[in-house]
Every structure is written in structure tokens, then in C-alpha cells.
């Protein structure tokens, strides 16, 4: 790659190729790039400890959300809380926290003092990175197109949104969610509940019951 870039470059820009390293793992030596369904079944944890998994969401996500709540307390106002989720945080900062979490011994609790060293935007960005690296993703590969139809692209016009009634949209959303594995629903519920309880984005429409997803 380096030779090709040097030979065919036509300007001053000289990108540095990086070797891709997969974040997907079959065993629980890491907490990023996991298969949620395997995690819910116990997987490596059940084999090594002989215990049944009792958590409904991966402990790393619970620790990150809790660490983010603590980080919110250091911010001056709600506006800064919202910005924590939309700041463009440099990837090296996110990777540093990711590798710190991955380096912990499997089954060991995530210490609060580890997350207290990071600002809210870094923790929020790491939550997004954790969700992004799930394999398969939260909506599953086969559900991707269905969710894309439910949530049009940024360039969609207001008229396109008005053509579909709110009741029909909620029915279609419910049908799509029912096709997801239970653990995927729990994870999605935890993230959405965090955002709604902190009142981070007023534009998020309320869910029918108690700000939580119906999992039955």
C-alpha cells in the first residue's frame, strides 16, 4: 500500500495505511466487538465459572452509562450534557478507553476510578463505539433495511414524514423490535432510557409506557 501511494500520488497528501485488526472475538477476553446473543447465553463465562449469567445487559455498558452519569455531574449545564453525545472526539482517546476496558481480567468488575479519569464526551463516544462494534449490530444485519425505512435519511423532507401517521409508525417500529433478540432489546432500552431520563434530546418522541421499551 505504501509503495502504491508513493508511486501514484499526485499531490502533497500522503495517507499512511494501517493494518486492519478485527475487533470481533469468540471468547470473552474482550468486551468490545462481541456477539450479544452469545454473551446472553453465557458463552465463555459459563464454561469457566459454571455459573448462570444473571445480567440483562453486558456489565461494560452498565459501567459506561454509570460513569457517564458521574461525568455529567462535572458539567456546568444540560447543554453541555447534550454536546457530550455530538462532539467529534478523536479516535485515539476512544481507543485508549476501549483498550483499558478490554485489558481488565474477564469477570472482574469495572472500577469507577478508571472511568473517572475520562471526560463525558469520551465516555459517550466510547458507548457509541461499543454499539458500533457489536457483531452482529443491534438491529441485526437482516433488520438493517427495515429500520432504515422507519428512520429516513437526514435529507428527507417534512412532507415524507407527514405521509405516515404516528400510529402506523409506532406499529411498524413495534413489529421491527419484536424481531430482535431479547438481549438486543435490553441493550437498546438501557441506552434510550439513559438519554430520556437525562432529558438530553427533546426531539426524541416518548415511548408508550414509562419511557421503556415493551419487551413482551
C-alpha positions as CSV (number, residue, x, y, z in Angstrom):
1,X,0.0,0.0,0.0
2,X,2.8,2.4,0.9
3,X,4.5,1.7,-2.4
4,X,1.3,2.3,-4.4
5,X,0.6,5.6,-2.6
6,X,4.1,6.9,-3.2
7,X,4.1,5.9,-6.8
8,X,0.7,7.2,-7.8
9,X,0.2,10.2,-5.6
10,X,-0.5,13.5,-7.4
11,X,-0.3,16.0,-4.6
12,X,1.1,16.6,-1.1
13,X,-1.4,14.4,0.7
14,X,0.3,11.2,1.8
15,X,-2.1,8.9,3.7
16,X,-0.5,6.3,6.0
17,X,-2.1,2.8,5.5
18,X,-2.9,0.9,8.7
19,X,-3.3,-2.8,9.0
20,X,-6.9,-3.7,9.9
21,X,-7.3,-5.6,13.1
22,X,-10.7,-7.2,13.7
23,X,-12.4,-6.3,17.0
24,X,-14.6,-9.4,16.8
25,X,-13.8,-12.2,19.3
26,X,-15.3,-15.6,20.0
27,X,-14.2,-15.7,23.6
28,X,-14.8,-13.2,26.4
29,X,-11.2,-11.9,26.6
30,X,-12.6,-8.6,25.4
31,X,-15.8,-6.6,26.0
32,X,-15.9,-4.8,22.6
33,X,-16.8,-6.4,19.3
34,X,-18.9,-9.2,20.9
35,X,-21.9,-11.1,19.8
36,X,-24.7,-10.1,22.3
37,X,-26.6,-13.4,21.7
38,X,-23.5,-15.5,22.6
39,X,-22.9,-13.2,25.6
40,X,-26.6,-13.7,26.8
41,X,-26.2,-17.5,26.5
42,X,-23.2,-17.4,28.9
43,X,-20.6,-18.4,26.4
44,X,-17.0,-18.5,27.8
45,X,-18.2,-17.1,31.1
46,X,-20.5,-20.1,31.8
47,X,-17.8,-22.6,30.7
48,X,-15.1,-21.1,33.0
49,X,-17.2,-20.3,36.1
50,X,-20.1,-22.8,35.9
51,X,-22.5,-20.0,36.9
52,X,-25.5,-18.8,35.0
53,X,-25.4,-15.3,33.7
54,X,-27.7,-13.0,35.6
55,X,-27.1,-9.6,34.0
56,X,-29.5,-8.4,31.4
57,X,-27.0,-6.1,29.7
58,X,-23.2,-6.5,29.4
59,X,-21.5,-5.1,32.5
60,X,-19.3,-2.9,30.4
61,X,-22.3,-1.0,29.1
62,X,-23.7,-0.6,32.6
63,X,-20.4,0.7,33.8
64,X,-20.0,3.2,30.9
65,X,-23.6,4.5,31.5
66,X,-22.9,4.9,35.2
67,X,-19.5,6.5,34.5
68,X,-21.3,8.9,32.1
69,X,-23.8,9.9,34.9
70,X,-20.9,10.7,37.2
71,X,-19.2,12.7,34.4
72,X,-22.4,14.7,33.9
73,X,-22.1,16.0,37.5
74,X,-18.9,17.8,36.5
75,X,-20.6,19.7,33.6
76,X,-22.0,23.2,34.1
77,X,-25.4,22.7,32.4
78,X,-27.7,20.4,30.4
79,X,-26.5,21.9,27.2
80,X,-23.0,20.5,27.8
81,X,-24.6,17.1,28.5
82,X,-26.2,17.1,25.1
83,X,-22.9,18.2,23.5
84,X,-21.2,15.2,25.1
85,X,-23.0,13.0,22.6
86,X,-22.4,15.0,19.5
87,X,-18.7,16.2,20.0
88,X,-16.3,14.7,17.5
89,X,-13.9,13.0,19.9
90,X,-10.5,12.0,18.4
91,X,-10.4,8.2,17.9
92,X,-7.2,7.7,19.9
93,X,-9.0,8.9,23.0
94,X,-11.8,6.5,22.4
95,X,-9.4,3.6,21.7
96,X,-7.5,4.4,24.8
97,X,-10.6,3.9,27.0
98,X,-11.6,0.8,24.9
99,X,-8.3,-0.8,25.4
100,X,-8.3,0.0,29.1
101,X,-11.7,-1.8,29.5
102,X,-10.6,-4.7,27.3
103,X,-7.4,-5.2,29.3
104,X,-9.3,-6.0,32.5
105,X,-9.5,-9.6,33.6
106,X,-12.7,-11.3,32.4
107,X,-15.4,-11.3,35.1
108,X,-13.7,-8.5,37.1
109,X,-15.9,-5.5,38.0
110,X,-15.2,-2.3,36.1
111,X,-13.6,0.1,38.6
112,X,-15.2,3.6,38.9
113,X,-11.9,5.3,39.2
114,X,-10.9,4.0,35.8
115,X,-13.8,5.9,34.2
116,X,-13.5,8.9,36.4
117,X,-10.3,9.8,34.5
118,X,-12.2,10.4,31.3
119,X,-14.5,13.3,30.3
120,X,-18.2,12.9,29.4
121,X,-17.6,13.2,25.6
122,X,-15.0,10.4,25.7
123,X,-17.3,8.1,27.6
124,X,-20.3,8.9,25.4
125,X,-18.2,8.4,22.3
126,X,-17.0,5.0,23.7
127,X,-20.6,3.9,24.2
128,X,-21.3,4.7,20.6
129,X,-18.1,2.9,19.6
130,X,-19.1,-0.2,21.7
131,X,-22.5,-0.3,19.9
132,X,-20.9,0.3,16.5
133,X,-18.5,-2.7,17.0
134,X,-21.2,-5.2,18.1
135,X,-21.2,-8.2,15.7
136,X,-24.0,-8.6,14.7
137,X,-25.2,-5.0,15.2
138,X,-28.1,-4.0,17.5
139,X,-30.7,-4.2,14.7
140,X,-29.1,-7.3,13.2
141,X,-27.9,-7.4,9.6
142,X,-31.2,-8.7,8.3
143,X,-33.1,-5.9,10.0
144,X,-31.0,-3.1,8.6
145,X,-33.2,-2.1,5.7
146,X,-36.4,-2.3,7.9
147,X,-35.0,0.2,10.4
148,X,-33.7,2.4,7.6
149,X,-37.3,2.7,6.2
150,X,-38.5,3.6,9.7
151,X,-35.9,6.4,10.1
152,X,-35.4,8.2,6.8
153,X,-32.1,9.9,6.0
154,X,-31.3,13.4,7.1
155,X,-32.3,14.8,3.6
156,X,-35.9,13.5,3.8
157,X,-38.5,16.3,3.6
158,X,-41.1,17.0,6.2
159,X,-43.8,16.0,3.7
160,X,-42.4,12.5,3.6
161,X,-42.7,12.2,7.4
162,X,-46.3,13.5,7.4
163,X,-47.5,10.9,4.9
164,X,-47.1,8.2,7.6
165,X,-49.3,8.5,10.6
166,X,-47.7,8.4,14.1
167,X,-49.8,5.4,15.0
168,X,-48.7,3.4,11.9
169,X,-45.1,4.4,12.5
170,X,-45.3,3.0,16.1
171,X,-46.9,-0.2,14.8
172,X,-44.1,-0.7,12.3
173,X,-41.5,0.1,14.9
174,X,-43.1,-2.4,17.3
175,X,-43.1,-5.1,14.6
176,X,-39.4,-4.4,13.9
177,X,-38.4,-4.6,17.5
178,X,-40.3,-7.8,18.1
179,X,-37.9,-9.5,15.6
180,X,-34.9,-8.6,17.7
181,X,-33.4,-11.0,20.3
182,X,-34.3,-10.1,23.8
183,X,-30.7,-9.1,24.8
184,X,-30.6,-6.6,21.9
185,X,-33.9,-5.1,23.2
186,X,-32.4,-4.8,26.7
187,X,-29.3,-3.0,25.4
188,X,-31.3,-0.7,23.3
189,X,-33.7,0.0,26.2
190,X,-30.8,0.9,28.5
191,X,-29.3,3.4,26.1
192,X,-32.6,5.1,25.2
193,X,-33.7,5.1,28.9
194,X,-30.4,6.9,29.8
195,X,-30.9,9.5,27.1
196,X,-34.6,10.1,28.1
197,X,-34.0,10.2,31.9
198,X,-31.3,12.7,31.4
199,X,-33.5,14.7,29.1
200,X,-30.6,15.0,26.7
201,X,-32.6,15.4,23.4
202,X,-36.0,17.0,23.5
203,X,-36.6,15.8,19.9
204,X,-36.9,12.1,21.0
205,X,-40.5,11.1,20.9
206,X,-41.9,9.4,24.1
207,X,-42.5,5.7,24.2
208,X,-45.9,4.5,25.1
209,X,-45.2,3.2,28.7
210,X,-42.9,4.6,31.3
211,X,-40.1,5.6,28.9
212,X,-39.1,2.0,28.4
213,X,-39.4,-0.4,25.6
214,X,-42.1,-3.1,25.8
215,X,-40.1,-6.4,25.9
216,X,-43.0,-8.8,25.9
